[in-house]
Amino acid sequence: MGTGLDQASMFAELLLKNRRAAGLSQQQLAQLSGISVRALRELEHGRARAAQQRSAEVLADSLGLTGADHAEFLAMAHEGRRRRPTGNPNGSPALPPDLVGRQTELDWLRSVLLAGDDVAIVGQAGVGKTVMAAFAAHQLSEEFPDGCFAVDLRGMDERPLEVRTVFERLLRALGTSSAEIPTSVHGMESLYRSLLAQRRVLVVLDNAAAEPQVRPLMATVPGCRTLVTCRRRLAGLSGVRWLPLEPLAAAQANALLTAIAGEERVSAEPAEARELVELCGNLPLALRIAGDRLVTRPSWSLAHLVDQLRDERKRLTALSAGDLQVRSAFDLSYRGLSERARMVFRRLAVVPGADFGIELVRVATGLTEAEAFRHLDELLEASMVQETPVEGRFRFHDLLRIFAGERWAEEGTPAEHDQFRHAVLEHLLHMASAAGKLFLPAAESGGVFESADAARVWLDVEASNWIAALRYAGRKGWHREAVELAASMHWYSDDNWHRQPWEEIFRIGAAAAHELGDRSAEAKLLNFVGWALRVVKAFEPALDLHQQALRAAIEAGDRLEQMWALVHTGRIHQILGRPTVAMEMVEQGAKLSNEFDFWSEQVSVQYLFGSLLLAQGRAEDALEVLRSLHMRTQHYDLKKAVYRRRMATVLSEGVAQCLQALEQWEEATILFARCREDYTAIGALLFAAGAAHSEGRCWIALGEYLQADVALRFALATYGELETIAGRREEIQADLDGLP
């Protein structure tokens, strides 16, 4: 028996021989079989793997084959399909020479995969997820003789790789020609599973984003396994074993540094070695680079490298070893660029986030839009920057970003560095603050952004950039800018609590306010930090923050922040099972709210008061408070600000919750359904999902199970996008499972 590739060639020859013997042209055979001329041409030239079983049967019948000829034709097609593909969608990850400190995890991973389970490796960037997956794939190559396919799902990009794109790559890697790939995702998935059913394959889905991206790609067929790596825990995946990777323990990190740099050098400076490990954050990637630098500079002491790494401005430069295996190739490409394109390449190193659009290119380079596009095209052609799946967005490969920073440091002047770095950071801080302010209760559209929707899009797309700019502002003493940006994000964060690191964002603002001696702003931002902690159920730390905020507000004479601190503190006491204290504090806050604007303060605080009444079983009292508030909102133009529309809907939902508690099902159902529509219209999808869940439960109470199914499935689909609300998904699924 020849190789798989031989079998594919033999099938091509057999197809051509039988077509000619039948006296048929490719066009005639295409008409008889329903297979395209292009696909037939690919098969006959051996450029495609052998035909699928159904296609082979149709071809055999169309060629008039019978008996032994018919059996031989189908057998040859089968053997051609069984060939081991040699391609890989992304190329196999490079293996380091060792896996120090991870042997326990690797042994567990291998045993679980061999036992028949799929595995997800989860952990932060640089922790070694891809390396772990690569080692496992390498060691298990004999167990999966039909190949290992690794796909980088680009989960940290603004728009991760689409499932359709991944299927196309995998199908091609499995030997499917372009002409054979179905046009629908469902068809691609069916073909993918049918191909895997004939093989023993390990599929590595690297850098995943979320469950909907991964779930269709799982190789859930006997003999095949899926190994996923992701920075987030994909709690919604079923039938998957988890391998959480953390930064190495101190002893393991020291062992990795020792394995690379040498026992003699590390043991000679034990204190410096410990500090070096700490400065690298115990991350395997950083430790490998630091170790490689020491190996290539035998005269360096560990203390010398530690001195470099202590300065954050130089840390990334210091954490580079030699040419990182590709620097010489990068340099050749760089020198081949025009002078202006090299300038653009260097200056783009000041972009602080993961990717960038033409707006930041212009700010970072000082070029016109036409000039920026022209030089970007040159960089794209030379593969010095890459397009992202988001139209109009670009990014560096991680190693190219480091290389660009090196060129920027070596070829730019200090004045140029300051000019363009500050221009980019000031632009990001200004734009982010302006965008956030459009979500304030009194905000109106206009100015920098045409609408709140436009502001939301900008904040989402540029998140990695404006957050990095805020961090820079916090580090470099741009206190007023940091306070302004952090404070502007409060109302935007309400609808987007699951997306950004709000605790960090608000802590930066609070620290900046403290440095300014602005106790009022500090109280506000401490309240925001407490809110962020409460969202992630860190109740005791949140309570401490709100108490700090209350003290700061009293010291500043700021009754507004006193009000908010009281209300937030009361809510946490309620959660912690202290209803009497909770009611006392929230009532104080509600009384204080009467001193302030209806939309900015009263509506929110008194809504929380009504919610607390409901939580304490006083549904009729809560209904009176919330219905009165909702009626007051109807006297205003609700189209003037996103916040007004959202808050009016929140109040309507609160009324519905009271009616639900009072078992007034029909009226509650109507209100929940209306809230779901209104939330969806303004982009508050988490709120829409919550309203839909409540609507579904009301339909159940009314015995209307079809309507309940629709509402619950809407809620489940919306919550399914997020890993932070797994408990809500479980509740909804339980409700669905309980439907008659």
Secondary structure, 3 states (H helix, E strand, C coil): CCCHHHHHHHHHHHHHHHHHHCCCCHHHHHHHHCCCHHHHHHHHCCCCCCCCHHHHHHHHHHCCCCHHHHHHHHHHHHHHHCCCCCCCCCCCCCCCCCCCCCHHHHHHHHHHHHHCCEEEEECCCCCCHHHHHHHHHHHCCCCCCCCEEEEECCCCCCCCCCHHHHHHHHHHHCCCCHHHCCCCHHHHHHHHHHHHCCCCCEEEEEEECCHHHHHHHCCCCCCCEEEEEECCCCCCCCCEEEEECCCCCHHHHHHHHHHHHCHHHHHHCHHHHHHHHHHCCCCHHHHHHHHHHHHHCCCCCHHHHHHHHHCHHHHHHHCCCCCCCCHHHHHHHHHCCCHHHHHHHHHHHHCCCCCEEHHHHHHHHCCCHHHHHHHHHHHHHCCCCEECCCCCEEECCHHHHHHHHHHHHHHCCHHHHHHHHHHHHHHHHHHHHHHHHCCCCCCCCECCECCHHHHHHHHHHCHHHHHHHHHHHHHHCCHHHHHHHHHHCHHHHHHCCCCCCHHHHHHHHHHHHHHHCCHHHHHHHHHHHHHHHHHCCCHHHHHHHHHHHHHHHHHHCCHHHHHHHHHHHHHHHHHCCCHHHHHHHHHHHHHHHCCCCHHHHHHHHHHHHHHHHHHCCCHHHHHHHHHHHHHHHCCCCCCCCHHHHHHHHHHHHHHHHHHHHCCCHHHHHHHHHHHHHHHHHCCCHHHHHHHHHHHHHHHHHHCCHHHHHHHHHHHHHHHCCCCCCHHHHHHHHHHHHCCC
